[in-house]
Structure formats: C-alpha cells, structure tokens
C-alpha cells in the first residue's frame, strides 16, 4: 500500500524531531558541565542537569547559540547576570566562573 503525501509528511516530521532530540541529548551527555560540582549546585536548577535548558527557566548552555558567544560575554553574563539570571560575582570565584565559561566553550569543539 502506498502512503499518502500527508502520511509521508507526518513520518518525515517525526523522524526529524527524533533526530533533533537525539542530537541534543548526545550534546548534553558530552557536556563537561554536568560533571562540574559548581554547575550542579548553582546552575542546574535553571539550566537543567545536563545543561540543555529548562522550559520557562534558563536557556540551553549546549546550544550553538550559547556556545558561539564570545568568552568575555559568557563571563560577563555569569558574573553580572542578565534578564532573569542573577549575578554570581559574589557567590562564585573568578576561577569557578572561568571554568564554567571554558566548559561551555568546550561543548562547541566536541
């Protein structure tokens, strides 16, 4: 039996959604952020345990959009906050912030 054009379109959409989810999951699993104690304690509640973001909370830190940001911009956002994100200048050391920034940038290289 030959599938209709509508059925083929639905199958293609399901395939693309599945592929996108698998890609996002593989990026998140490879994220060094998930193993960072500072990330787990201070960032995961908004950005998710695997840094892939949470609905109505923090955005994905493993997305192309985030990993493409310049190092200085990432450092500034973590240090001073932005929009609903609080500033962490008084809570994290400069070394902890640099580690988080470097780990976000590492995701892009993988």
C-alpha positions as CSV (number, residue, x, y, z in Angstrom):
1,X,0.0,0.0,0.0
2,X,1.4,3.4,-0.9
3,X,1.4,6.1,1.8
4,X,-0.4,9.3,1.1
5,X,1.6,12.6,0.8
6,X,0.2,13.6,4.2
7,X,1.3,10.4,5.9
8,X,4.8,10.8,4.4
9,X,5.0,14.3,5.7
10,X,4.0,13.2,9.2
11,X,6.6,10.5,9.1
12,X,9.3,12.9,8.0
13,X,8.4,15.4,10.7
14,X,8.5,12.6,13.3
15,X,11.9,11.5,12.0
16,X,13.3,15.0,12.1
17,X,12.0,15.6,15.6
18,X,13.5,12.3,16.8
19,X,16.9,13.1,15.2
20,X,16.9,16.6,16.8
21,X,16.2,15.1,20.2
22,X,18.9,12.5,19.9
23,X,21.4,15.2,18.8
24,X,20.5,17.4,21.7
25,X,20.8,14.5,24.1
26,X,24.2,13.5,22.8
27,X,25.5,17.1,23.1
28,X,24.2,17.3,26.7
29,X,25.7,13.9,27.7
30,X,29.0,15.1,26.4
31,X,28.9,18.3,28.3
32,X,31.6,18.7,30.9
33,X,29.2,21.0,32.8
34,X,27.1,18.0,34.0
35,X,30.2,16.8,36.0
36,X,31.1,20.2,37.4
37,X,30.1,20.5,41.1
38,X,29.7,24.3,40.8
39,X,27.4,23.8,37.9
40,X,25.3,21.2,39.7
41,X,25.0,23.4,42.8
42,X,24.5,26.8,41.2
43,X,23.3,26.4,37.6
44,X,21.5,23.1,37.1
45,X,18.3,24.2,38.8
46,X,17.7,26.7,36.0
47,X,19.7,25.2,33.1
48,X,18.9,21.6,33.7
49,X,21.1,18.7,35.0
50,X,22.6,18.2,31.5
51,X,22.8,21.9,30.6
52,X,20.2,21.6,27.9
53,X,18.0,24.2,29.4
54,X,14.6,24.1,31.1
55,X,11.3,25.4,29.9
56,X,10.5,28.8,31.4
57,X,13.9,28.9,33.1
58,X,17.4,29.1,31.9
59,X,18.3,28.5,28.3
60,X,20.4,25.7,26.9
61,X,24.1,26.0,27.5
62,X,25.0,23.3,25.0
63,X,23.1,25.0,22.1
64,X,25.0,26.5,19.1
65,X,23.7,29.9,20.1
66,X,25.2,29.8,23.5
67,X,28.5,28.0,22.7
68,X,29.1,30.5,19.9
69,X,29.1,33.5,22.3
70,X,32.5,35.2,22.9
71,X,34.2,34.2,26.1
72,X,34.0,37.7,27.5
73,X,30.3,37.8,27.0
74,X,29.7,34.5,28.8
75,X,31.9,35.6,31.6
76,X,30.0,38.9,31.9
77,X,26.6,37.2,31.9
78,X,27.7,34.8,34.7
79,X,29.4,37.5,36.7
80,X,26.8,40.3,36.4
81,X,23.6,38.4,35.5
82,X,21.2,39.2,32.6
83,X,17.5,39.4,32.4
84,X,16.2,36.9,34.9
85,X,19.6,35.3,35.6
86,X,21.1,36.5,38.9
87,X,24.7,37.7,39.2
88,X,27.2,35.3,40.6
89,X,30.1,37.7,41.2
90,X,29.6,37.4,45.0
91,X,28.9,33.7,45.0
92,X,31.5,32.2,42.7
93,X,35.2,32.8,42.4
94,X,36.7,34.1,39.2
95,X,38.3,30.7,38.7
96,X,34.9,29.0,39.0
97,X,33.4,31.4,36.5
98,X,36.3,30.8,34.1
99,X,35.9,27.1,34.5
100,X,32.2,27.3,33.6
101,X,32.9,29.5,30.6
102,X,35.6,27.2,29.4
103,X,33.3,24.2,29.7
104,X,30.5,25.9,27.8
105,X,33.0,26.7,25.0
106,X,34.3,23.0,25.0
107,X,30.8,21.8,24.1
108,X,31.2,23.5,20.7
109,X,34.5,21.8,20.0
110,X,33.0,18.3,20.5
